[in-house]
Amino acid sequence: MTTSGRMELVCPAGTPSALRAAVQAGADSVYCGFRDETNARNFPGLNFSPQELAEGARFAHAHGSKVLVAINTFARAGDTDPWRRAADTAASCGADAVIAADIAVLDHMATQHPETRLHLSVQAAAATPESIGFYADAFNVRRVVLPRVLSVQEIAALNRAIAVETEAFVFGGLCVMIEGRCYLSSYAAGRSPNLNGVCSPPERVSYDEDREGTAARLAGFTIDRYAPGEPAGYPTLCKGRFKAGDKAGYLFEDPVSLNAGGMIVAFKAAGVTALKIEGRQRGKGYVTEVVRAFRKAVDAAEQGEDATEIDNILAGLSEGGRQTTGAYRKTWR
């Protein structure tokens, strides 16, 4: 499959105000979730009630934007009703698509709400023609959100072998999610990102100061230490700094942000349908600035122009002030 039309800019909305900000800044689509464990950003103060979602959908549609609802955690065995209800509510509120990974949710949407598009969440980690073909054939999935482990060349080869749209992350957290890190967080904090939608739940986070600086802890586990006056990051296990012998380093992942804004032309050439910005935990000021920058960059790329200046524009919004293109420019095996 190749992309001949304009690439879609898919933007985060953790709150109704962030949804409005994203739409007004130029989002083609916004994605959001309900205020419960059916979505993978289940944090206090975030997400939507059914009424807020319906109002948000009306606002977005009035401004020419679409609303995608993430129901992307995995249902509990024997208790799928909350996920089914979320799917029913999303459809009744006017969602343009539901983003899901659990087969029970996908089947419910396909059988009960066939008029609503289904997008396969990155949580499903589908990255082969066979796996994507299964979801397309079984549930009429129209788009797959690609895991952040593929190079652009691999994405291009994949797009040539499948008949559905692909969506690639282009900015924000570099969360791989398919190699056991979420299990570590679940073990430490007692709540699962994939089941409860909570990575490093706030009630288990603490910052303890002493003469040596600040220790950031998750459920009593020290995730990182910071010198006096050094900004302290949010303690997630996958971005923890660990010591082995006399060496300390980031075992799983450096605390940096993905920024592949300079690769938009390459994504289009690879057949990518949509570019996704991560950040439902961010405020409307962040959303406005990032979406506005990417709107300009995508429009330039559609004209064949280079958009590498976006790396400098958004450097200040990257975690730790550092950026990476992740696996997209993978040069190792």
C-alpha contacts under 8 A as a table, 3 or more apart, distances in Angstrom:
res1	aa1	res2	aa2	distance
1	M	159	N	5.15
1	M	160	R	5.05
1	M	161	A	6.86
1	M	162	I	5.92
1	M	163	A	5.40
1	M	164	V	6.98
1	M	165	E	7.56
1	M	271	G	6.83
2	T	159	N	6.61
2	T	160	R	6.92
2	T	270	A	7.47
2	T	271	G	4.41
2	T	272	V	7.44
3	T	6	R	7.87
3	T	7	M	7.81
3	T	268	K	6.91
3	T	269	A	7.94
3	T	271	G	4.67
3	T	272	V	6.31
3	T	273	T	5.88
4	S	271	G	7.97
6	R	273	T	7.87
6	R	302	E	6.83
7	M	268	K	7.21
7	M	272	V	7.43
7	M	273	T	5.29
7	M	274	A	5.24
7	M	275	L	7.10
7	M	298	V	7.54
7	M	302	E	7.79
8	E	28	D	5.81
8	E	29	S	7.27
8	E	273	T	6.37
8	E	274	A	4.40
8	E	275	L	6.19
9	L	27	A	5.70
9	L	28	D	5.16
9	L	29	S	6.30
9	L	274	A	5.89
9	L	275	L	5.17
9	L	276	K	6.27
9	L	277	I	7.90
9	L	294	F	7.87
9	L	295	R	7.31
9	L	298	V	7.77
10	V	27	A	6.30
10	V	28	D	6.15
10	V	29	S	4.71
10	V	30	V	5.53
10	V	31	Y	7.03
10	V	274	A	6.70
10	V	275	L	5.90
10	V	276	K	4.68
10	V	277	I	6.29
11	C	22	A	6.56
11	C	27	A	6.01
11	C	28	D	7.81
11	C	29	S	6.15
11	C	30	V	4.68
11	C	31	Y	6.25
11	C	276	K	6.09
11	C	277	I	5.18
11	C	278	E	7.16
11	C	287	V	7.94
11	C	291	V	6.91
12	P	18	A	7.69
12	P	19	L	7.39
12	P	22	A	7.38
12	P	30	V	5.62
12	P	31	Y	5.33
12	P	32	C	6.57
12	P	277	I	6.36
12	P	278	E	6.09
12	P	279	G	5.55
12	P	280	R	4.99
12	P	287	V	7.28
13	A	16	P	7.02
13	A	17	S	7.97
13	A	18	A	4.99
13	A	19	L	4.65
13	A	22	A	7.13
13	A	30	V	6.17
13	A	31	Y	5.86
13	A	32	C	5.23
13	A	47	N	7.88
13	A	279	G	7.67
13	A	280	R	5.28
13	A	287	V	7.91
14	G	18	A	6.24
14	G	19	L	7.30
14	G	32	C	5.96
14	G	33	G	7.44
14	G	46	L	5.34
14	G	47	N	5.06
14	G	48	F	7.75
14	G	279	G	7.74
14	G	280	R	4.20
14	G	281	Q	5.86
14	G	282	R	7.12
14	G	283	G	7.84
15	T	18	A	5.13
15	T	19	L	6.29
15	T	32	C	7.86
15	T	46	L	5.64
15	T	47	N	5.25
15	T	48	F	6.45
15	T	280	R	7.87
16	P	19	L	5.00
16	P	20	R	6.40
16	P	47	N	7.79
16	P	48	F	7.02
16	P	52	E	6.70
16	P	53	L	7.77
16	P	56	G	6.44
17	S	20	R	5.19
17	S	21	A	6.15
17	S	284	K	6.47
18	A	21	A	4.89
18	A	22	A	6.01
18	A	283	G	6.52
18	A	284	K	4.46
18	A	287	V	6.62
18	A	288	T	7.98
19	L	22	A	5.18
19	L	23	V	6.24
19	L	30	V	6.65
19	L	56	G	6.92
19	L	60	A	7.98
20	R	23	V	5.20
20	R	24	Q	6.10
20	R	56	G	7.47
20	R	59	F	7.44
20	R	60	A	7.42
21	A	24	Q	5.19
21	A	25	A	6.05
21	A	284	K	5.95
21	A	285	G	7.96
21	A	287	V	6.83
21	A	288	T	5.64
22	A	25	A	5.08
22	A	26	G	6.45
22	A	27	A	5.51
22	A	30	V	7.04
22	A	284	K	7.70
22	A	287	V	6.08
22	A	288	T	5.83
22	A	291	V	6.34
23	V	26	G	5.37
23	V	27	A	4.89
23	V	28	D	7.30
23	V	29	S	7.63
23	V	30	V	7.32
23	V	60	A	6.38
23	V	63	H	7.20
23	V	65	S	6.57
24	Q	27	A	7.27
24	Q	63	H	7.99
25	A	288	T	5.68
25	A	289	E	7.89
25	A	291	V	5.86
25	A	292	R	5.03
25	A	295	R	7.62
26	G	291	V	6.62
26	G	292	R	6.34
26	G	295	R	5.88
27	A	30	V	6.54
27	A	65	S	6.69
27	A	291	V	6.58
27	A	295	R	7.16
28	D	64	G	7.45
28	D	65	S	4.94
28	D	66	K	6.41
29	S	65	S	5.23
29	S	66	K	4.44
29	S	67	V	5.64
29	S	68	L	6.97
30	V	65	S	7.44
30	V	66	K	6.32
30	V	67	V	5.10
30	V	68	L	6.06
31	Y	67	V	5.79
31	Y	68	L	4.48
31	Y	69	V	5.53
31	Y	70	A	6.64
32	C	47	N	6.66
32	C	48	F	7.49
32	C	67	V	7.63
32	C	68	L	6.50
32	C	69	V	5.13
32	C	70	A	5.85
32	C	280	R	7.37
33	G	38	T	7.74
33	G	39	N	5.63
33	G	41	R	7.66
33	G	47	N	5.43
33	G	48	F	6.18
33	G	69	V	5.43
33	G	70	A	5.06
33	G	71	I	6.66
34	F	37	E	7.98
34	F	38	T	7.01
34	F	39	N	6.65
34	F	47	N	5.26
34	F	48	F	4.72
34	F	49	S	6.00
34	F	50	P	7.32
34	F	70	A	7.98
34	F	71	I	7.95
34	F	86	A	7.42
35	R	42	N	6.60
35	R	46	L	6.83
35	R	47	N	4.85
35	R	48	F	5.30
35	R	49	S	6.09
36	D	39	N	6.79
36	D	42	N	5.93
37	E	40	A	7.13
37	E	42	N	5.67
37	E	73	T	7.29
37	E	195	L	7.20
37	E	196	N	4.78
37	E	197	G	5.30
37	E	198	V	7.95
38	T	42	N	7.81
38	T	70	A	7.96
38	T	71	I	5.21
38	T	72	N	6.46
38	T	73	T	5.44
38	T	74	F	7.57
38	T	75	A	7.66
38	T	82	P	7.19
38	T	83	W	5.87
38	T	86	A	7.23
38	T	195	L	7.91
38	T	196	N	7.21
38	T	197	G	6.87
39	N	42	N	6.07
39	N	70	A	5.77
39	N	71	I	4.88
39	N	72	N	5.18
39	N	73	T	5.38
39	N	196	N	7.86
39	N	197	G	5.57
40	A	70	A	7.81
40	A	71	I	7.77
40	A	72	N	6.13
40	A	73	T	5.66
40	A	193	P	6.32
40	A	194	N	6.68
40	A	196	N	7.28
40	A	197	G	3.78
40	A	198	V	6.50
41	R	46	L	7.80
41	R	47	N	7.92
41	R	197	G	5.37
41	R	198	V	6.20
41	R	199	C	7.97
41	R	280	R	7.12
41	R	281	Q	7.35
42	N	46	L	7.11
42	N	47	N	7.44
42	N	196	N	7.22
42	N	197	G	4.93
42	N	198	V	5.50
43	F	46	L	5.69
43	F	47	N	7.91
43	F	197	G	7.98
43	F	198	V	6.65
43	F	201	P	7.47
43	F	202	P	7.91
46	L	280	R	7.96
46	L	281	Q	7.14
48	F	51	Q	7.82
48	F	52	E	5.56
48	F	53	L	5.76
49	S	52	E	5.10
49	S	53	L	6.18
50	P	53	L	5.10
50	P	54	A	6.24
50	P	89	T	6.75
50	P	90	A	7.75
50	P	93	C	7.08
51	Q	54	A	5.18
51	Q	55	E	6.22
51	Q	93	C	7.93
52	E	55	E	5.08
52	E	56	G	5.92
53	L	56	G	4.91
53	L	57	A	6.00
53	L	90	A	7.87
53	L	93	C	6.46
54	A	57	A	5.13
54	A	58	R	6.31
54	A	93	C	4.52
54	A	94	G	6.55
55	E	58	R	5.16
55	E	59	F	6.26
56	G	59	F	5.06
56	G	60	A	6.07
57	A	60	A	5.10
57	A	61	H	5.98
57	A	66	K	7.37
57	A	67	V	5.99
57	A	93	C	7.14
57	A	94	G	6.20
57	A	95	A	6.67
58	R	61	H	5.23
58	R	62	A	6.07
58	R	94	G	7.86
59	F	62	A	5.18
59	F	63	H	6.50
60	A	63	H	5.21
60	A	64	G	6.25
60	A	65	S	4.83
60	A	66	K	6.08
60	A	67	V	6.94
61	H	64	G	4.96
61	H	65	S	5.24
61	H	66	K	6.12
62	A	65	S	7.54
66	K	95	A	7.64
66	K	96	D	5.98
67	V	95	A	5.40
67	V	96	D	5.46
67	V	97	A	6.91
68	L	95	A	5.89
68	L	96	D	5.78
68	L	97	A	4.79
68	L	98	V	5.62
68	L	99	I	6.76
69	V	90	A	6.61
69	V	95	A	6.50
69	V	97	A	6.38
69	V	98	V	4.82
69	V	99	I	5.90
70	A	98	V	5.93
70	A	99	I	4.60
70	A	100	A	6.35
70	A	121	S	7.90
71	I	83	W	7.12
71	I	86	A	7.15
71	I	87	A	7.18
71	I	98	V	6.75
71	I	99	I	5.82
71	I	100	A	5.18
71	I	101	A	7.82
71	I	105	V	7.90
72	N	99	I	6.16
72	N	100	A	4.40
72	N	101	A	5.37
72	N	102	D	7.01
72	N	121	S	6.19
72	N	123	Q	6.83
73	T	100	A	7.49
73	T	101	A	6.93
73	T	102	D	6.99
73	T	123	Q	7.64
73	T	193	P	7.72
73	T	194	N	5.10
73	T	195	L	5.40
73	T	196	N	7.06
73	T	197	G	6.22
74	F	101	A	7.04
74	F	102	D	5.21
74	F	194	N	6.03
74	F	195	L	5.18
75	A	79	D	6.94
75	A	80	T	5.35
75	A	83	W	6.44
75	A	102	D	6.80
75	A	104	A	7.57
75	A	195	L	6.67
76	R	79	D	5.27
76	R	80	T	6.03
76	R	195	L	7.21
77	A	80	T	6.86
79	D	82	P	7.34
80	T	83	W	5.54
80	T	84	R	6.31
80	T	104	A	7.58
81	D	84	R	5.00
81	D	85	R	5.98
82	P	85	R	5.15
82	P	86	A	6.15
83	W	86	A	5.02
83	W	87	A	6.24
83	W	105	V	6.56
84	R	87	A	5.08
84	R	88	D	6.23
84	R	105	V	6.38
84	R	108	H	6.78
85	R	88	D	5.04
85	R	89	T	6.04
86	A	89	T	5.06
86	A	90	A	6.06
87	A	90	A	5.17
87	A	91	A	6.35
87	A	98	V	7.45
87	A	105	V	7.19
87	A	108	H	7.75
87	A	109	M	6.66
88	D	91	A	5.31
88	D	92	S	6.23
88	D	109	M	7.93
88	D	113	H	7.78
89	T	92	S	5.05
89	T	93	C	6.01
90	A	93	C	5.20
90	A	94	G	6.62
90	A	95	A	5.49
90	A	98	V	7.34
91	A	94	G	5.49
91	A	95	A	5.46
91	A	96	D	7.90
91	A	113	H	6.98
91	A	116	T	6.67
92	S	95	A	7.48
95	A	98	V	7.03
95	A	116	T	7.34
96	D	116	T	6.11
96	D	117	R	6.41
97	A	116	T	5.52
97	A	117	R	4.42
97	A	118	L	5.53
97	A	119	H	6.67
98	V	116	T	7.23
98	V	117	R	6.45
98	V	118	L	5.22
98	V	119	H	6.02
99	I	118	L	6.16
99	I	119	H	4.64
99	I	120	L	5.62
99	I	121	S	5.35
100	A	105	V	6.61
100	A	106	L	6.35
100	A	118	L	7.37
100	A	119	H	6.44
100	A	120	L	5.34
100	A	121	S	5.03
101	A	105	V	7.40
101	A	106	L	7.04
101	A	120	L	5.77
101	A	121	S	5.13
101	A	122	V	7.51
101	A	123	Q	5.85
101	A	124	A	4.93
102	D	105	V	5.37
102	D	106	L	6.26
102	D	124	A	7.54
103	I	106	L	4.93
103	I	107	D	5.92
104	A	107	D	5.20
104	A	108	H	6.11
105	V	108	H	5.09
105	V	109	M	6.15
106	L	109	M	5.25
106	L	110	A	6.07
106	L	118	L	7.46
106	L	139	F	6.26
107	D	110	A	5.06
107	D	111	T	6.08
107	D	139	F	6.16
108	H	111	T	5.36
108	H	112	Q	5.69
108	H	113	H	7.50
109	M	112	Q	5.32
109	M	113	H	4.90
109	M	114	P	6.37
109	M	116	T	7.62
109	M	118	L	7.55
110	A	113	H	5.79
110	A	114	P	4.90
110	A	118	L	7.79
110	A	139	F	5.46
110	A	140	N	6.95
111	T	114	P	6.05
113	H	116	T	5.75
114	P	117	R	7.28
117	R	141	V	7.26
117	R	142	R	6.58
118	L	139	F	7.94
118	L	140	N	7.09
118	L	141	V	4.90
118	L	142	R	5.82
118	L	143	R	7.01
119	H	141	V	5.65
119	H	142	R	5.82
119	H	143	R	4.68
119	H	144	V	5.67
119	H	145	V	7.25
120	L	124	A	6.88
120	L	135	Y	7.87
120	L	141	V	6.49
120	L	142	R	7.92
120	L	143	R	6.13
120	L	144	V	4.58
120	L	145	V	5.96
121	S	124	A	5.72
121	S	125	A	7.72
121	S	144	V	6.53
121	S	145	V	5.42
121	S	146	L	7.96
122	V	125	A	5.31
122	V	126	A	7.23
122	V	144	V	7.35
122	V	145	V	4.92
122	V	146	L	5.61
122	V	147	P	5.32
123	Q	147	P	7.81
123	Q	177	M	7.07
123	Q	178	I	7.59
123	Q	194	N	7.95
125	A	146	L	7.05
125	A	147	P	5.58
125	A	178	I	6.54
126	A	131	S	5.74
126	A	132	I	5.88
126	A	144	V	7.51
126	A	146	L	6.85
126	A	147	P	7.19
127	A	131	S	6.96
127	A	132	I	6.98
127	A	146	L	6.53
127	A	147	P	6.94
127	A	158	L	7.76
128	T	131	S	5.43
128	T	132	I	6.18
128	T	158	L	6.84
129	P	132	I	5.24
129	P	133	G	5.73
129	P	158	L	6.46
129	P	161	A	6.08
129	P	162	I	5.79
130	E	133	G	5.04
130	E	134	F	6.21
131	S	134	F	5.15
131	S	135	Y	6.64
132	I	135	Y	5.32
132	I	136	A	6.20
132	I	144	V	7.36
132	I	162	I	7.44
133	G	136	A	5.02
133	G	137	D	5.98
133	G	162	I	6.95
133	G	163	A	7.96
134	F	137	D	5.27
134	F	138	A	5.90
135	Y	138	A	5.24
135	Y	139	F	5.61
135	Y	140	N	6.80
135	Y	141	V	5.87
136	A	139	F	5.63
136	A	140	N	4.51
136	A	141	V	4.46
136	A	142	R	6.71
136	A	164	V	7.40
137	D	140	N	5.65
137	D	141	V	7.59
141	V	144	V	7.48
141	V	164	V	7.54
142	R	164	V	5.34
142	R	165	E	6.18
143	R	164	V	5.43
143	R	165	E	4.36
143	R	166	T	5.44
143	R	167	E	7.03
144	V	164	V	7.26
144	V	165	E	6.34
144	V	166	T	5.02
144	V	167	E	6.12
145	V	166	T	5.93
145	V	167	E	4.61
145	V	168	A	6.07
145	V	169	F	7.93
146	L	166	T	6.71
146	L	167	E	6.03
146	L	168	A	5.53
146	L	169	F	7.57
147	P	150	L	7.08
147	P	168	A	7.76
147	P	176	V	6.72
148	R	168	A	7.76
148	R	169	F	7.13
148	R	174	L	7.43
148	R	175	C	7.48
148	R	176	V	5.79
148	R	326	G	7.49
148	R	327	A	6.70
148	R	328	Y	7.87
149	V	176	V	7.04
149	V	326	G	7.80
149	V	327	A	5.42
149	V	328	Y	7.54
150	L	153	Q	7.97
150	L	154	E	5.79
150	L	155	I	6.32
150	L	327	A	5.73
150	L	328	Y	6.03
150	L	330	K	8.00
151	S	154	E	5.10
151	S	155	I	6.29
151	S	327	A	5.29
151	S	328	Y	3.91
151	S	329	R	5.80
151	S	330	K	5.70
152	V	155	I	4.98
152	V	156	A	6.19
152	V	266	A	7.27
152	V	267	F	6.80
152	V	270	A	6.71
152	V	328	Y	5.12
152	V	329	R	6.90
153	Q	156	A	5.10
153	Q	157	A	6.33
153	Q	270	A	7.21
154	E	157	A	5.10
154	E	158	L	6.11
155	I	158	L	4.99
155	I	159	N	6.10
155	I	270	A	6.40
155	I	271	G	7.96
155	I	272	V	7.88
156	A	159	N	5.17
156	A	160	R	6.40
156	A	269	A	7.75
156	A	270	A	4.18
156	A	271	G	6.21
156	A	272	V	7.94
157	A	160	R	5.26
157	A	161	A	6.69
157	A	270	A	7.88
158	L	161	A	5.24
158	L	162	I	6.49
159	N	162	I	5.42
159	N	163	A	7.60
159	N	165	E	7.99
159	N	166	T	7.46
159	N	270	A	7.25
159	N	271	G	6.11
159	N	272	V	7.58
165	E	272	V	7.14
165	E	273	T	5.69
166	T	271	G	7.79
166	T	272	V	5.34
166	T	273	T	5.38
166	T	274	A	6.56
167	E	272	V	6.13
167	E	273	T	5.82
167	E	274	A	4.51
167	E	275	L	5.70
167	E	276	K	6.67
168	A	272	V	6.99
168	A	274	A	6.42
168	A	275	L	5.18
168	A	276	K	5.83
169	F	172	G	7.97
169	F	275	L	5.84
169	F	276	K	4.48
169	F	277	I	5.99
169	F	278	E	7.10
170	V	258	L	6.73
170	V	259	N	5.84
170	V	260	A	4.96
170	V	261	G	6.23
170	V	275	L	5.91
170	V	276	K	5.61
170	V	277	I	5.76
170	V	278	E	7.91
171	F	257	S	7.11
171	F	258	L	4.94
171	F	259	N	4.53
171	F	260	A	6.27
171	F	261	G	7.18
171	F	276	K	7.12
171	F	277	I	4.93
171	F	278	E	6.03
172	G	257	S	5.30
172	G	258	L	5.14
172	G	259	N	6.74
172	G	277	I	6.18
172	G	278	E	4.75
172	G	279	G	6.22
172	G	318	S	7.25
173	G	256	V	7.65
173	G	257	S	5.28
173	G	258	L	6.02
173	G	278	E	6.26
173	G	279	G	7.36
174	L	256	V	7.51
174	L	257	S	5.98
174	L	258	L	5.50
174	L	326	G	7.52
176	V	179	E	7.28
177	M	180	G	6.91
177	M	181	R	6.34
177	M	182	C	6.32
178	I	181	R	7.52
180	G	183	Y	5.20
180	G	184	L	6.68
181	R	184	L	5.15
181	R	185	S	6.57
181	R	237	L	7.42
181	R	238	C	5.92
182	C	185	S	5.09
182	C	186	S	6.16
182	C	192	S	6.95
182	C	193	P	6.07
182	C	194	N	7.16
182	C	199	C	7.39
183	Y	186	S	4.94
183	Y	187	Y	6.08
183	Y	192	S	7.11
184	L	187	Y	5.04
184	L	188	A	6.25
184	L	237	L	6.99
185	S	188	A	5.20
185	S	189	A	5.92
185	S	190	G	7.77
185	S	191	R	7.66
185	S	192	S	6.96
185	S	193	P	7.57
185	S	199	C	6.48
185	S	200	S	6.50
185	S	236	T	7.41
185	S	237	L	6.01
185	S	238	C	7.97
186	S	189	A	5.35
186	S	190	G	5.10
186	S	191	R	5.01
186	S	192	S	4.44
186	S	193	P	6.89
186	S	199	C	7.71
187	Y	190	G	5.66
187	Y	191	R	7.70
188	A	218	L	7.23
188	A	219	A	6.24
188	A	221	F	7.56
189	A	192	S	7.92
189	A	200	S	6.59
189	A	201	P	7.13
189	A	204	R	6.59
189	A	218	L	6.90
189	A	219	A	5.55
191	R	195	L	7.76
191	R	196	N	6.22
191	R	198	V	6.50
191	R	199	C	7.62
191	R	201	P	7.51
192	S	195	L	5.15
192	S	196	N	5.22
192	S	197	G	6.53
192	S	198	V	6.10
192	S	199	C	6.84
193	P	196	N	5.55
193	P	197	G	4.32
193	P	198	V	4.43
193	P	199	C	4.83
194	N	197	G	5.61
194	N	198	V	7.68
198	V	201	P	5.61
199	C	236	T	7.30
200	S	204	R	6.94
200	S	205	V	6.99
200	S	218	L	6.70
200	S	235	P	7.06
200	S	236	T	5.76
200	S	237	L	7.84
201	P	204	R	5.61
201	P	205	V	6.83
202	P	205	V	5.16
204	R	218	L	5.59
204	R	219	A	4.80
204	R	220	G	7.81
205	V	216	A	7.50
205	V	217	R	5.76
205	V	218	L	4.74
205	V	219	A	6.29
205	V	235	P	7.08
206	S	216	A	6.04
206	S	217	R	5.22
206	S	218	L	6.57
206	S	219	A	7.86
206	S	220	G	7.87
207	Y	214	T	6.40
207	Y	215	A	5.64
207	Y	216	A	4.69
207	Y	217	R	6.22
208	D	214	T	5.54
208	D	215	A	5.16
208	D	216	A	6.62
208	D	217	R	7.80
209	E	212	E	7.70
209	E	213	G	5.61
209	E	214	T	4.37
209	E	215	A	6.31
210	D	213	G	5.41
210	D	214	T	6.41
211	R	228	P	7.80
212	E	227	A	6.36
212	E	228	P	6.64
213	G	225	R	7.11
213	G	226	Y	5.58
213	G	227	A	4.54
213	G	228	P	4.27
213	G	229	G	7.53
214	T	225	R	5.64
214	T	226	Y	5.10
214	T	227	A	6.54
214	T	228	P	6.81
214	T	232	A	7.38
215	A	222	T	6.44
215	A	223	I	7.57
215	A	224	D	6.01
215	A	225	R	4.44
215	A	226	Y	6.41
216	A	222	T	5.93
216	A	223	I	5.75
216	A	224	D	5.41
216	A	225	R	6.13
216	A	226	Y	7.98
216	A	232	A	7.22
216	A	233	G	7.64
216	A	234	Y	7.36
216	A	235	P	5.84
217	R	220	G	5.54
217	R	221	F	5.19
217	R	222	T	4.33
217	R	223	I	5.30
217	R	224	D	7.20
217	R	235	P	6.17
218	L	221	F	5.15
218	L	222	T	6.54
218	L	223	I	6.65
218	L	235	P	6.19
218	L	236	T	7.31
218	L	237	L	7.88
222	T	225	R	7.58
223	I	235	P	5.74
223	I	236	T	7.03
223	I	237	L	6.35
223	I	239	K	7.90
223	I	240	G	4.70
223	I	241	R	6.18
223	I	242	F	7.43
224	D	235	P	7.09
224	D	240	G	5.65
224	D	241	R	5.22
224	D	242	F	7.46
225	R	232	A	7.97
225	R	241	R	7.92
226	Y	229	G	7.97
226	Y	230	E	5.78
226	Y	231	P	7.27
226	Y	232	A	6.20
227	A	230	E	5.31
235	P	239	K	7.34
235	P	240	G	6.88
236	T	239	K	5.56
236	T	240	G	6.30
237	L	240	G	5.02
238	C	251	L	7.88
238	C	252	F	5.48
238	C	253	E	6.02
239	K	250	Y	6.43
239	K	251	L	7.74
239	K	252	F	6.39
239	K	253	E	5.18
239	K	254	D	5.86
239	K	255	P	5.67
240	G	250	Y	5.91
240	G	251	L	7.22
240	G	252	F	7.59
240	G	253	E	7.78
241	R	248	A	6.52
241	R	249	G	5.10
241	R	250	Y	4.46
241	R	251	L	6.66
242	F	248	A	5.45
242	F	249	G	5.58
242	F	250	Y	6.18
242	F	251	L	6.47
243	K	246	D	6.95
243	K	247	K	5.60
243	K	248	A	4.09
243	K	249	G	6.53
244	A	247	K	5.49
244	A	248	A	6.28
250	Y	253	E	5.77
250	Y	254	D	5.55
251	L	254	D	7.95
255	P	319	E	6.25
255	P	320	G	6.44
255	P	322	R	7.97
256	V	318	S	6.71
256	V	319	E	4.93
256	V	320	G	5.97
256	V	321	G	7.29
256	V	322	R	5.13
256	V	323	Q	5.47
256	V	324	T	6.87
257	S	318	S	5.15
257	S	319	E	5.21
257	S	320	G	7.94
257	S	322	R	6.39
257	S	323	Q	4.89
257	S	324	T	6.22
258	L	318	S	7.82
258	L	323	Q	5.69
258	L	324	T	5.06
258	L	325	T	5.64
258	L	326	G	6.45
259	N	262	G	7.79
259	N	311	D	6.81
259	N	323	Q	5.86
259	N	324	T	5.82
259	N	325	T	5.63
260	A	263	M	5.36
260	A	264	I	7.15
260	A	311	D	7.95
260	A	324	T	7.43
260	A	325	T	5.12
260	A	328	Y	7.92
261	G	264	I	5.74
261	G	294	F	7.26
261	G	297	A	7.29
261	G	307	A	6.75
261	G	308	T	6.60
261	G	310	I	5.99
261	G	311	D	6.56
262	G	265	V	7.76
262	G	306	D	7.17
262	G	307	A	5.14
262	G	308	T	3.96
262	G	309	E	7.20
262	G	310	I	6.59
262	G	311	D	6.69
263	M	266	A	5.13
263	M	267	F	6.25
263	M	307	A	7.62
263	M	308	T	7.47
264	I	267	F	5.03
264	I	268	K	6.30
264	I	297	A	7.82
264	I	298	V	6.78
264	I	301	A	6.27
264	I	307	A	7.27
265	V	268	K	5.18
265	V	269	A	6.28
265	V	301	A	5.41
265	V	302	E	7.49
265	V	304	G	6.80
265	V	305	E	7.80
265	V	306	D	7.23
266	A	269	A	5.04
266	A	270	A	6.14
267	F	270	A	4.96
267	F	271	G	6.50
267	F	272	V	5.49
268	K	271	G	5.23
268	K	272	V	5.39
268	K	273	T	7.38
269	A	272	V	7.52
272	V	275	L	7.61
277	I	291	V	7.98
279	G	282	R	5.34
279	G	287	V	7.66
282	R	286	Y	6.25
282	R	287	V	6.83
283	G	286	Y	5.52
283	G	287	V	6.33
284	K	287	V	4.86
284	K	288	T	5.89
285	G	288	T	5.17
285	G	289	E	6.32
286	Y	289	E	5.32
286	Y	290	V	6.11
286	Y	317	L	7.60
287	V	290	V	5.35
287	V	291	V	5.84
288	T	291	V	5.41
288	T	292	R	5.91
289	E	292	R	5.27
289	E	293	A	6.23
290	V	293	A	5.21
290	V	294	F	6.22
290	V	314	L	7.08
291	V	294	F	5.12
291	V	295	R	5.89
292	R	295	R	5.10
292	R	296	K	6.44
293	A	296	K	5.36
293	A	297	A	6.28
293	A	310	I	6.88
293	A	313	I	7.58
293	A	314	L	7.86
294	F	297	A	4.78
294	F	298	V	5.83
294	F	310	I	7.62
295	R	298	V	5.32
295	R	299	D	6.14
296	K	299	D	5.25
296	K	300	A	6.18
297	A	300	A	5.07
297	A	301	A	6.09
297	A	307	A	5.33
297	A	310	I	7.04
298	V	301	A	4.97
298	V	302	E	6.12
298	V	307	A	7.81
299	D	302	E	5.17
299	D	303	Q	6.73
300	A	303	Q	5.25
300	A	304	G	6.62
300	A	305	E	5.21
300	A	306	D	7.03
300	A	307	A	6.71
301	A	304	G	4.81
301	A	305	E	4.90
301	A	306	D	6.16
301	A	307	A	6.46
302	E	305	E	7.28
307	A	310	I	6.10
308	T	311	D	5.92
309	E	312	N	5.58
309	E	313	I	6.48
310	I	313	I	4.84
310	I	314	L	6.08
311	D	314	L	5.70
311	D	315	A	6.05
312	N	315	A	5.19
313	I	316	G	7.48
314	L	317	L	5.37
314	L	318	S	6.72
315	A	318	S	5.38
315	A	321	G	5.79
315	A	322	R	6.77
315	A	323	Q	7.01
316	G	321	G	5.56
317	L	321	G	6.80
318	S	321	G	4.90
318	S	322	R	5.83
318	S	323	Q	6.26
319	E	322	R	6.09
319	E	323	Q	7.57
325	T	328	Y	5.84
325	T	329	R	6.33
326	G	329	R	6.71
326	G	330	K	7.15
327	A	330	K	4.61
330	K	333	R	7.96
